[in-house]
Amino acid sequence: MASYQTCTEVTPLCPVEATTYGYYPNYGGNIFFSVFYGLCGVFQLGFGIYFRSWTLMVALVVGTLLEMAGYIGRVLMNKNPWDGGAFKLQIVAIILGPTFIAAGIYLTLKHIILSLGPEHSRLKPKLFTWIFIGCDIGSLILQAAGGGVAAAAGSEQVDLLNAGNDIIITGIAFQVATMSVCGLLALDFFIRYLRSSSGEKARDGGNGRIKLVVFADIFAYLTVLIRCIYR
């Protein structure tokens, strides 16, 4: 029977259909995302050093480089879908990457609230990082454990593979719930802020830079949330 223990490359006895994914991962698309996330990591490193935003830099650089590593794993699987090391690399790295990016979103939200007016937030700004990054770490542990179990199982140990997938889904569901609560608190803050006198002044003009940061954080939040729900 074809398995990662008995197969090292695609042959008539080890068809691609018997691999975990059952197909050759797209080469061009995965090359593009490998380069894209690698460049994002380099830019985030540069921005972090220039603006001295060390914590945010670490979160985003680790997140983007994990994504890059995951897509490199998929590039290797295009060449050889039976490459067990590449399979383990991509399943673990791509799962963990967005968790660090979500941490960067929470950090940015904290500073947005501090800049616009913490009195409009029902939650103290510092608690956004303590609570939600703490929950992120819990999600990270669950997803890492599930990814490790699934990677170790390969395709031949179906029960163990399903158990790993269930753990991953639990971790992702916890992350979705965490992000949803954070999003509701952020929405409540922005509504309260816009109804205040400060918000009225902001609508009339306001600081263009902070608006850019707010829109960027909202965009990042929505894309990571959609990605987690999709998974």
Buried (B, 14 or more C-beta within 10 A) or exposed (E): EBBBEEBEEBEEEBBBEBBBBEEBBEEEEBBEBBEBBBEBBEEBBEBBEEEEBEEBBBBBBBBBBBBBBBBBBBBBBBEBBBBBEBBBBBBBBBBBBBBBBBBBBBBBBBBBBEBBBBEBBEBEBEEBBEBBBEBBEBBBEBBBBBBBBBBEBBBBBEEBBEBBBEBBBBBBBBBBEBBEBBBEBBEBBBEBBBEBEBBEEBEEEBEEEBEEBBEEBBEBBEEBBEBBEEB
